[in-house]
Amino acid sequence: MMTSAEQAAHPMLRLLLAVVLGLLPLLAQATMSDCVAAGRDLSAVTQVLEDPGGTLTPDVVLRRTGADWRPASVRSLQPGYSASAWWLRIRLRNPGHEACAAWLLAGPAQLRDVQAFLPRQDGGWTHMVAGADHPLNAWPAPVRQPVFPLTLEAATDSVVLLRISSPGRRLAFTPQLWAEHAFERARIFESLVDGAVFGAMLLLVCFGVALGGVFRRPRLVYLALAVLAYTFYVGLLYNYGYVHLWPGNGALNDWLTRFMMAMTFFAGNLYFCDVLRVSRLHRAWSLALAAIRSAFLLLALGSQWIEPGLWQATIHRIDSVAVLLLLVVLAIQLRQRAVGWFPPTLLALGLLEPAMRAAYRVGLHTFYTADNHLFSVTVLPGGVILIATLISQMAKARRNELNAKEALERQRETERTRLEELVGLRTTQLQQALRARSGLLARIGHDLRAPLAAMLDSARQWQAGAVEKNFPRVIERNARHQMEMIDELVEFSRDELAELELIEAPGYLHGFLHEVAEQAHLEAARRGNTLECRFAEDLPPVVVADFRRLRQVLANLLGNAAKFTRDGRVVFAVQARPATPGQICLAVAVEDNGMGIPQAERGRLLQPFARGSNAGSHEGSGLGLAIVTQLLQLMGGTLRMEDASGGGSRFAFELALPIADEEAIETGGEVPTVAVDGAGRTVLVVDDQLQNRELLCDLLDGFGFVALAAADGHVALHLLRERNVDLVVTDQCMDGLDGWGLLAAVRAQWPRLPVLLYSAAPPRRPEGAESALAFDACLLKPLQPDALLSQIAELAGASASGLTGVEPARLSRWDPARVS
């Protein structure tokens, strides 16, 4: 019971207490003389006022009595999730003689709506905003934290009001005063540390996902995804995305933050379920935790449409239920001794951050991540868990490796027997490969002799002063053939392939036969023989074949015919026979009137290193016919040996080759070495193939000619009527007006204009054409650029130098009389 004196004194005590509380705000002021300090804590001079409706104005707040305000403390600065607005009143004093400028930091970066009201001299307020609810360009400074510039004149006091509202976010009121240079240094330091930690976490995540995929460890993948989602969540919470990626889009930042938070819980639940081996328990546990994961996933997908406060409360309640279930599962597993020390340790690390938050709420410590500027402090526990899991999995992989070594030791005896059998098999294969290598080396050595002999013969004739042949060109061609065979030998030595392979490609048949015949002519002439070429007129211009292998076949047959004939005759005949649509059956025969081959020896001569009884002193190793037989079998043909009608031997075979168009040929050639000056002379190129026209026109333009192009004879005649032309280069077979029709029109209207035939086939005079009608020169495709340019320069009257030894027109060599 209170006495009467005490009752009388009670109103006086209450009055005294009210006066003291009213004077405390005046006494609690921050002295601005220390404004240059780095991060001065203003909690001691800060008072907090709750605004449940969020409708108060600065003037109304300032008029509130001291009883409505409460001092700031550890627990009052952490009001939790609230829909209320909070006002902070900070009294500042500058006793110095100079104005003081500083930065007022309202709190951590996750505050969404922060407004500062600074008094003006006219009695009004300077209003500034910060936080993710406001566009970045409206902030006083484009930094992550809500910071406001503050200037206090000399010898003055001031009251600063801060209004903070962040529904659905955990609030933390930690006002600080910073000098501008100190704040900038701290911000740079924070960014560097956060960037380093963020990069390290990403590397850990990538390493975890990679190891989880390689070693088939789902828990590593789950944990890596959880750490990744949590790292992004904290980075978004601390406004890294809002400031640097999507400034002004606070709704996107808020949605992504909640989405990453829900995905962290989802992936973390998967991880702990795998670590605690929930799948080995009763099916009800797996279903319960799967339902919780489904709830997390639904909250992640629906975070855009759920009110933030309700969303936060819901997801934390679900997480609490999940943690409780996992603790029960852990207790069951420990009781059954189904898990070791690692799962409890990981779960304790996972509960470290919630425990720190709870201790902060009850005032056990003042250091908590919500009151810290470094988001890296928050993500480090997740990184520690990931590192621990990686170490655990690597140790487990090491144990598995040791177990595998032991199993390998036990299988050694069995493997020894298997290896012995394998060695025997490989020895047999090696012997076969060695035989194949010997055969290949013998074949290439045999084929290398022919081009070498041709080069030696051409060099002797050239030194003797013979001019009927382009000996430099012949030597070059044979050298190329020899290089091809050397390349084949190098390929074999690199890959050790015993099987021959065909490399088929479209090519000009007439030009190929011409080159083979020219080489055979030199070989025949060296032994006093004549070569007669009989090529059918209906041979297609372009076929698909392995021309390198086909050249080896023909060179061996023609070389054998010339070698075993003295002062005789060699006939090279190629005919076309009916075949399936799109193909041509090429019938080839090589006939001579030499010594011939006895009937009884023909089968034996197809074997390697076999020679006839009448070979005598003729040079050779007995490989030619064996090489021909092998290559023909690869191409689908068969060699036939017969007696020639006038004595001697006849070798024949047939090949079915696809017919192709000129446009299918891959264009490209050698760089010309001849010096030609077109001097602006105009050359009209007539060809129905676009790529042929473009190639020839580019070649002529590069040597000073003016090239015109036409697709057929009608277009060419139109151009001739409009332009003065010095030379016409035309193809033979074209749609519309062909080369012969164009030649007749040119001879009738421009009789002095030279016309050059550049065709894939020899000239085929049409029926009814005048016998006097002839081209000025005829060349077969493909021709070397030097020879083509020299012929064009000669006909167009252009100057040319460096033409010594340039090959003349090919077509003359196709005359059987000249060849023989």
ZAMARGU-4260 file (C-alpha; in steps of 0.2 Angstrom, whole numbers, plus 5000, padded with zeros to 4 digits):
<rodrens>
0) 5000/5000/5000 | 5006/5017/4995 | 5006/5031/5009 | 4998/5048/5007 | 5015/5056/5005
5) 5020/5044/4992 | 5003/5047/4983 | 5006/5066/4984 | 5024/5064/4977 | 5019/5052/4963
10) 5012/5066/4951 | 5028/5075/4954 | 5039/5060/4950 | 5029/5058/4934 | 5032/5076/4929
15) 5050/5075/4933 | 5052/5060/4922 | 5043/5068/4908 | 5054/5083/4909 | 5069/5072/4908
20) 5063/5062/4894 | 5059/5079/4885 | 5077/5085/4888 | 5086/5069/4882 | 5083/5072/4864
25) 5091/5089/4866 | 5106/5081/4875 | 5108/5067/4863 | 5116/5075/4848 | 5130/5069/4837
30) 5144/5082/4836 | 5148/5085/4818 | 5166/5089/4822 | 5169/5071/4819 | 5160/5070/4803
35) 5176/5065/4794 | 5176/5049/4803 | 5173/5032/4794 | 5157/5025/4797 | 5152/5034/4814
40) 5137/5024/4822 | 5122/5036/4825 | 5112/5023/4835 | 5115/5033/4851 | 5107/5049/4844
45) 5093/5040/4835 | 5075/5038/4840 | 5063/5027/4832 | 5044/5030/4829 | 5032/5017/4821
50) 5020/5023/4808 | 5007/5009/4806 | 4997/5017/4793 | 5012/5025/4784 | 5002/5042/4782
55) 5012/5053/4793 | 5021/5068/4786 | 5038/5076/4792 | 5029/5091/4801 | 5017/5079/4810
60) 5031/5067/4815 | 5042/5082/4822 | 5027/5087/4833 | 5026/5071/4841 | 5030/5071/4860
65) 5045/5062/4867 | 5034/5048/4874 | 5030/5043/4856 | 5048/5040/4852 | 5059/5026/4859
70) 5078/5025/4859 | 5087/5014/4847 | 5094/4998/4853 | 5099/4981/4846 | 5081/4974/4847
75) 5072/4989/4842 | 5083/4991/4827 | 5077/4973/4821 | 5058/4974/4820 | 5057/4960/4808
80) 5044/4959/4794 | 5032/4973/4795 | 5020/4983/4784 | 5023/4998/4795 | 5033/5013/4790
85) 5047/5018/4803 | 5053/5036/4806 | 5071/5039/4813 | 5075/5056/4821 | 5093/5060/4821
90) 5100/5076/4830 | 5116/5083/4823 | 5127/5097/4830 | 5141/5106/4822 | 5151/5116/4835
95) 5165/5120/4823 | 5168/5136/4813 | 5167/5128/4796 | 5153/5120/4787 | 5154/5101/4788
100) 5149/5090/4773 | 5146/5071/4775 | 5136/5056/4769 | 5121/5050/4779 | 5120/5031/4777
105) 5102/5026/4782 | 5105/5007/4783 | 5109/4991/4773 | 5106/4990/4755 | 5090/4978/4756
110) 5079/4993/4762 | 5067/4996/4748 | 5059/5013/4752 | 5071/5026/4761 | 5066/5044/4762
115) 5077/5058/4770 | 5070/5075/4775 | 5083/5088/4778 | 5077/5105/4785 | 5080/5121/4775
120) 5083/5138/4781 | 5065/5144/4774 | 5057/5131/4786 | 5053/5118/4773 | 5061/5101/4770
125) 5074/5095/4757 | 5066/5078/4751 | 5077/5064/4745 | 5074/5046/4741 | 5083/5030/4739
130) 5079/5011/4738 | 5073/4999/4725 | 5056/5006/4726 | 5062/5022/4717 | 5071/5024/4700
135) 5090/5024/4701 | 5091/5041/4693 | 5081/5048/4708 | 5094/5043/4721 | 5106/5056/4727
140) 5120/5044/4722 | 5120/5028/4711 | 5127/5017/4724 | 5119/5001/4732 | 5116/5008/4749
145) 5103/5022/4754 | 5115/5036/4756 | 5111/5055/4757 | 5122/5070/4756 | 5122/5081/4772
150) 5129/5098/4775 | 5128/5106/4792 | 5133/5124/4793 | 5145/5130/4807 | 5139/5132/4824
155) 5122/5125/4821 | 5111/5111/4826 | 5099/5101/4815 | 5087/5087/4815 | 5086/5074/4801
160) 5071/5063/4798 | 5072/5046/4789 | 5057/5037/4784 | 5060/5018/4780 | 5047/5006/4773
165) 5051/4989/4767 | 5035/4978/4768 | 5040/4959/4767 | 5059/4963/4771 | 5068/4961/4787
170) 5071/4979/4793 | 5088/4985/4800 | 5090/5003/4806 | 5109/5007/4807 | 5112/5025/4802
175) 5130/5030/4800 | 5139/5046/4796 | 5153/5045/4783 | 5165/5057/4776 | 5164/5057/4757
180) 5182/5050/4754 | 5180/5037/4767 | 5163/5031/4761 | 5170/5030/4743 | 5185/5019/4749
185) 5174/5008/4759 | 5162/5006/4744 | 5177/5001/4733 | 5183/4989/4746 | 5166/4981/4748
190) 5164/4979/4729 | 5181/4971/4727 | 5178/4959/4741 | 5161/4955/4735 | 5167/4953/4718
195) 5181/4941/4723 | 5169/4931/4734 | 5156/4931/4720 | 5169/4924/4707 | 5175/4911/4720
200) 5158/4905/4723 | 5154/4904/4704 | 5170/4894/4702 | 5165/4882/4716 | 5148/4880/4708
205) 5155/4876/4691 | 5168/4864/4699 | 5154/4856/4709 | 5143/4854/4694 | 5157/4847/4684
210) 5162/4834/4697 | 5144/4829/4701 | 5141/4826/4682 | 5158/4816/4680 | 5157/4806/4696
215) 5138/4804/4695 | 5135/4813/4712 | 5118/4821/4712 | 5121/4829/4729 | 5135/4839/4722
220) 5124/4846/4708 | 5110/4850/4721 | 5122/4859/4733 | 5130/4869/4719 | 5113/4875/4712
225) 5108/4879/4730 | 5124/4889/4733 | 5122/4898/4715 | 5104/4902/4719 | 5108/4909/4736
230) 5123/4919/4730 | 5112/4927/4717 | 5099/4930/4730 | 5110/4939/4741 | 5118/4949/4727
235) 5100/4955/4721 | 5096/4958/4739 | 5110/4970/4741 | 5105/4979/4725 | 5119/4973/4713
240) 5107/4969/4700 | 5096/4984/4702 | 5111/4997/4701 | 5121/4988/4688 | 5109/4978/4677
245) 5091/4985/4677 | 5090/5002/4686 | 5073/5008/4688 | 5064/4991/4687 | 5061/4988/4706
250) 5047/4976/4702 | 5059/4964/4692 | 5072/4966/4706 | 5060/4961/4719 | 5053/4946/4710
255) 5070/4939/4705 | 5075/4941/4724 | 5061/4931/4730 | 5063/4918/4715 | 5081/4915/4720
260) 5076/4913/4738 | 5063/4900/4734 | 5075/4891/4722 | 5088/4891/4736 | 5076/4882/4748
265) 5071/4870/4734 | 5089/4865/4729 | 5095/4865/4747 | 5080/4853/4752 | 5085/4841/4738
270) 5103/4841/4744 | 5100/4837/4762 | 5087/4824/4757 | 5101/4816/4747 | 5114/4818/4761
275) 5102/4810/4774 | 5097/4796/4762 | 5078/4800/4764 | 5074/4788/4750 | 5080/4773/4761
280) 5067/4777/4774 | 5048/4775/4774 | 5040/4781/4758 | 5030/4794/4768 | 5046/4804/4773
285) 5050/4806/4754 | 5033/4811/4750 | 5032/4824/4764 | 5048/4832/4759 | 5044/4831/4740
290) 5028/4840/4745 | 5038/4854/4753 | 5049/4855/4738 | 5034/4857/4727 | 5028/4871/4739
295) 5045/4880/4737 | 5044/4878/4718 | 5026/4885/4717 | 5031/4900/4728 | 5046/4903/4716
300) 5034/4903/4701 | 5020/4913/4710 | 5031/4925/4719 | 5026/4939/4706 | 5007/4938/4711
305) 5008/4935/4730 | 5009/4950/4742 | 5027/4951/4748 | 5024/4950/4767 | 5013/4935/4765
310) 5025/4927/4753 | 5040/4930/4766 | 5030/4923/4780 | 5024/4908/4771 | 5041/4903/4764
315) 5049/4904/4781 | 5036/4894/4789 | 5037/4880/4776 | 5056/4881/4778 | 5054/4879/4797
320) 5043/4863/4794 | 5056/4857/4782 | 5071/4859/4794 | 5061/4851/4808 | 5057/4836/4797
325) 5076/4835/4792 | 5081/4835/4810 | 5069/4821/4814 | 5076/4811/4799 | 5094/4814/4805
330) 5089/4808/4823 | 5082/4792/4815 | 5097/4789/4804 | 5109/4792/4819 | 5099/4780/4830
335) 5100/4767/4816 | 5119/4772/4813 | 5115/4774/4794 | 5125/4790/4793 | 5142/4796/4799
340) 5148/4812/4806 | 5147/4822/4790 | 5127/4824/4788 | 5125/4831/4806 | 5140/4843/4803
345) 5132/4849/4786 | 5115/4852/4794 | 5123/4862/4808 | 5132/4873/4796 | 5116/4875/4787
350) 5107/4881/4803 | 5122/4893/4807 | 5114/4908/4798 | 5097/4906/4806 | 5105/4904/4823
355) 5115/4920/4821 | 5099/4929/4816 | 5090/4923/4831 | 5104/4927/4843 | 5104/4945/4835
360) 5086/4947/4839 | 5088/4943/4857 | 5103/4954/4859 | 5117/4941/4861 | 5127/4950/4848
365) 5127/4965/4837 | 5136/4958/4822 | 5123/4951/4809 | 5123/4951/4790 | 5108/4962/4790
370) 5118/4976/4798 | 5133/4972/4787 | 5138/4980/4770 | 5147/4964/4763 | 5136/4951/4756
375) 5151/4940/4755 | 5149/4936/4774 | 5132/4929/4771 | 5136/4917/4756 | 5152/4911/4765
380) 5143/4897/4775 | 5136/4890/4759 | 5153/4890/4751 | 5160/4881/4766 | 5147/4868/4765
385) 5151/4866/4746 | 5169/4864/4749 | 5166/4851/4763 | 5155/4842/4751 | 5168/4842/4738
390) 5182/4836/4749 | 5170/4822/4755 | 5166/4817/4738 | 5184/4817/4732 | 5189/4807/4747
395) 5175/4795/4743 | 5182/4794/4725 | 5199/4791/4732 | 5192/4776/4742 | 5184/4770/4727
400) 5200/4771/4717 | 5209/4761/4730 | 5195/4748/4730 | 5197/4747/4711 | 5216/4744/4712
405) 5213/4730/4723 | 5200/4722/4712 | 5212/4725/4697 | 5226/4715/4707 | 5214/4701/4709
410) 5210/4701/4690 | 5228/4701/4685 | 5230/4683/4682 | 5215/4682/4671 | 5221/4697/4662
415) 5238/4689/4659 | 5230/4675/4649 | 5219/4687/4639 | 5234/4698/4635 | 5244/4683/4629
420) 5230/4679/4617 | 5229/4697/4612 | 5247/4697/4608 | 5246/4683/4597 | 5232/4691/4588
425) 5241/4707/4586 | 5256/4698/4580 | 5246/4690/4566 | 5239/4707/4561 | 5256/4715/4562
430) 5263/4702/4550 | 5248/4706/4538 | 5252/4725/4539 | 5270/4722/4536 | 5266/4712/4520
435) 5254/4726/4515 | 5267/4739/4518 | 5280/4730/4507 | 5267/4728/4493 | 5263/4747/4494
440) 5281/4752/4495 | 5285/4741/4480 | 5270/4748/4470 | 5275/4766/4473 | 5293/4762/4469
445) 5288/4755/4453 | 5277/4769/4448 | 5290/4782/4453 | 5301/4776/4439 | 5290/4781/4425
450) 5289/4800/4429 | 5308/4800/4432 | 5312/4792/4416 | 5300/4804/4407 | 5309/4819/4415
455) 5326/4812/4410 | 5321/4809/4392 | 5313/4827/4391 | 5329/4835/4398 | 5340/4826/4386
460) 5329/4831/4371 | 5328/4849/4378 | 5347/4850/4379 | 5348/4843/4361 | 5338/4858/4355
465) 5321/4849/4351 | 5307/4862/4350 | 5292/4852/4346 | 5287/4849/4364 | 5285/4860/4379
470) 5298/4851/4389 | 5298/4862/4404 | 5279/4859/4405 | 5282/4840/4403 | 5295/4840/4416
475) 5283/4849/4428 | 5269/4838/4425 | 5279/4822/4428 | 5286/4830/4444 | 5268/4833/4450
480) 5264/4815/4447 | 5279/4810/4457 | 5274/4821/4471 | 5257/4814/4472 | 5265/4796/4474
485) 5277/4803/4487 | 5262/4811/4497 | 5253/4794/4496 | 5269/4786/4504 | 5270/4799/4517
490) 5251/4796/4521 | 5254/4778/4523 | 5269/4781/4535 | 5258/4792/4545 | 5242/4782/4546
495) 5249/4765/4542 | 5234/4761/4531 | 5235/4745/4521 | 5219/4748/4511 | 5218/4759/4496
500) 5205/4772/4495 | 5196/4780/4481 | 5194/4799/4480 | 5182/4802/4467 | 5178/4819/4460
505) 5171/4826/4443 | 5184/4831/4430 | 5187/4834/4412 | 5188/4817/4403 | 5196/4823/4386
510) 5209/4834/4395 | 5214/4819/4406 | 5216/4807/4391 | 5226/4821/4383 | 5238/4822/4397
515) 5240/4803/4398 | 5242/4802/4379 | 5256/4815/4379 | 5265/4806/4393 | 5263/4789/4383
520) 5269/4798/4367 | 5286/4802/4376 | 5288/4785/4382 | 5284/4777/4365 | 5296/4789/4356
525) 5310/4785/4367 | 5310/4767/4361 | 5307/4771/4343 | 5288/4767/4343 | 5273/4777/4337
530) 5258/4780/4347 | 5240/4780/4339 | 5226/4787/4349 | 5208/4782/4345 | 5196/4792/4356
535) 5177/4790/4352 | 5168/4806/4348 | 5154/4803/4359 | 5164/4803/4375 | 5156/4814/4388
540) 5166/4830/4393 | 5164/4827/4412 | 5164/4811/4422 | 5166/4807/4440 | 5182/4796/4444
545) 5197/4794/4454 | 5208/4801/4441 | 5224/4799/4451 | 5221/4780/4452 | 5215/4779/4434
550) 5231/4788/4428 | 5242/4775/4437 | 5232/4761/4428 | 5234/4769/4410 | 5252/4774/4414
555) 5257/4756/4418 | 5248/4748/4403 | 5255/4761/4391 | 5272/4760/4399 | 5272/4741/4397
560) 5267/4742/4379 | 5281/4754/4375 | 5294/4744/4385 | 5291/4727/4376 | 5289/4735/4359
565) 5304/4741/4348 | 5301/4751/4332 | 5283/4746/4332 | 5266/4753/4336 | 5256/4756/4351
570) 5237/4759/4350 | 5228/4768/4364 | 5209/4767/4361 | 5194/4773/4372 | 5176/4770/4367
575) 5159/4774/4375 | 5147/4760/4377 | 5129/4760/4383 | 5126/4760/4402 | 5113/4764/4415
580) 5105/4782/4414 | 5117/4795/4421 | 5133/4784/4418 | 5145/4780/4404 | 5153/4763/4402
585) 5171/4768/4397 | 5180/4754/4386 | 5199/4756/4387 | 5211/4746/4376 | 5230/4746/4375
590) 5237/4736/4360 | 5255/4734/4354 | 5264/4723/4341 | 5278/4718/4352 | 5284/4701/4358
595) 5267/4697/4366 | 5263/4686/4381 | 5262/4667/4381 | 5244/4660/4385 | 5251/4649/4400
600) 5259/4664/4409 | 5245/4677/4409 | 5238/4672/4425 | 5255/4671/4434 | 5260/4689/4428
605) 5245/4696/4438 | 5255/4692/4454 | 5267/4704/4461 | 5286/4702/4456 | 5281/4690/4442
610) 5290/4692/4425 | 5287/4683/4408 | 5299/4671/4402 | 5303/4682/4387 | 5306/4697/4397
615) 5324/4695/4395 | 5335/4710/4398 | 5320/4722/4399 | 5320/4733/4414 | 5307/4731/4427
620) 5302/4722/4443 | 5286/4713/4438 | 5274/4724/4448 | 5265/4734/4434 | 5251/4721/4430
625) 5249/4717/4448 | 5246/4736/4452 | 5234/4738/4438 | 5224/4722/4443 | 5223/4729/4461
630) 5217/4746/4456 | 5205/4740/4444 | 5197/4729/4457 | 5195/4744/4468 | 5187/4754/4454
635) 5175/4739/4449 | 5184/4734/4433 | 5193/4718/4427 | 5209/4717/4417 | 5208/4706/4401
640) 5224/4700/4392 | 5222/4695/4374 | 5232/4692/4358 | 5233/4707/4346 | 5227/4705/4329
645) 5244/4708/4321 | 5254/4700/4334 | 5258/4707/4351 | 5247/4710/4366 | 5231/4718/4370
650) 5225/4724/4387 | 5207/4730/4390 | 5195/4734/4404 | 5178/4743/4406 | 5173/4755/4420
655) 5156/4762/4423 | 5158/4781/4428 | 5145/4794/4432 | 5142/4808/4420 | 5143/4826/4428
660) 5141/4844/4423 | 5155/4856/4421 | 5147/4867/4436 | 5151/4852/4448 | 5170/4854/4445
665) 5179/4863/4459 | 5187/4878/4451 | 5204/4884/4455 | 5222/4883/4448 | 5239/4889/4448
670) 5245/4906/4448 | 5251/4912/4431 | 5270/4916/4429 | 5269/4922/4411 | 5271/4941/4408
675) 5256/4947/4397 | 5250/4965/4395 | 5232/4965/4388 | 5234/4984/4385 | 5215/4986/4386
680) 5211/4974/4372 | 5193/4968/4373 | 5190/4949/4374 | 5172/4942/4373 | 5170/4926/4384
685) 5156/4915/4378 | 5151/4900/4390 | 5135/4893/4397 | 5143/4889/4414 | 5144/4904/4425
690) 5159/4899/4435 | 5169/4896/4419 | 5164/4914/4413 | 5169/4922/4430 | 5185/4913/4431
695) 5191/4917/4414 | 5185/4935/4415 | 5194/4937/4432 | 5210/4930/4424 | 5209/4942/4409
700) 5205/4957/4419 | 5220/4954/4430 | 5232/4955/4415 | 5226/4971/4408 | 5212/4964/4396
705) 5194/4971/4396 | 5183/4955/4398 | 5165/4954/4392 | 5154/4939/4396 | 5140/4931/4387
710) 5130/4915/4391 | 5126/4910/4373 | 5129/4915/4355 | 5114/4926/4354 | 5120/4937/4368
715) 5138/4937/4361 | 5132/4943/4344 | 5122/4957/4353 | 5138/4963/4362 | 5148/4962/4346
720) 5136/4974/4337 | 5138/4986/4352 | 5156/4985/4356 | 5173/4983/4347 | 5180/4966/4352
725) 5198/4960/4348 | 5195/4942/4352 | 5181/4929/4355 | 5184/4915/4367 | 5169/4903/4366
730) 5163/4886/4372 | 5157/4873/4359 | 5141/4866/4366 | 5128/4879/4373 | 5110/4881/4373
735) 5103/4892/4360 | 5116/4897/4347 | 5131/4886/4350 | 5150/4889/4347 | 5149/4883/4329
740) 5134/4894/4325 | 5143/4909/4333 | 5158/4906/4323 | 5148/4906/4306 | 5140/4922/4311
745) 5157/4930/4316 | 5165/4924/4299 | 5150/4932/4289 | 5150/4949/4298 | 5167/4951/4305
750) 5179/4940/4295 | 5195/4947/4303 | 5189/4944/4321 | 5199/4929/4328 | 5189/4916/4337
755) 5196/4904/4350 | 5188/4888/4355 | 5190/4883/4373 | 5180/4868/4376 | 5179/4852/4386
760) 5178/4841/4371 | 5188/4842/4354 | 5179/4851/4339 | 5164/4842/4333 | 5159/4850/4317
765) 5140/4849/4315 | 5132/4841/4300 | 5130/4853/4285 | 5144/4865/4291 | 5156/4871/4278
770) 5172/4862/4277 | 5181/4879/4277 | 5173/4884/4293 | 5187/4883/4307 | 5192/4891/4323
775) 5208/4901/4324 | 5214/4890/4338 | 5207/4876/4349 | 5211/4872/4367 | 5205/4859/4378
780) 5199/4861/4396 | 5207/4862/4409 | 5222/4871/4402 | 5236/4879/4413 | 5234/4898/4414
785) 5251/4901/4406 | 5247/4892/4390 | 5229/4899/4389 | 5236/4917/4392 | 5249/4915/4379
790) 5237/4909/4366 | 5224/4923/4370 | 5238/4936/4369 | 5244/4929/4352 | 5227/4930/4344
795) 5222/4947/4352 | 5238/4955/4347 | 5243/4959/4365 | 5261/4960/4370 | 5268/4945/4380
800) 5285/4941/4387 | 5292/4926/4397 | 5283/4914/4385 | 5298/4903/4381 | 5292/4885/4382
805) 5274/4889/4384 | 5263/4874/4378 | 5255/4877/4361 | 5237/4873/4358 | 5232/4856/4364
810) 5220/4851/4350 | 5234/4848/4338 | 5240/4833/4348 | 5224/4825/4346 | 5227/4822/4328
815) 5231/4804/4326 | 5243/4807/4312 | 5253/4819/4322 | 5252/4808/4338 | 5259/4793/4328
</rodrens>
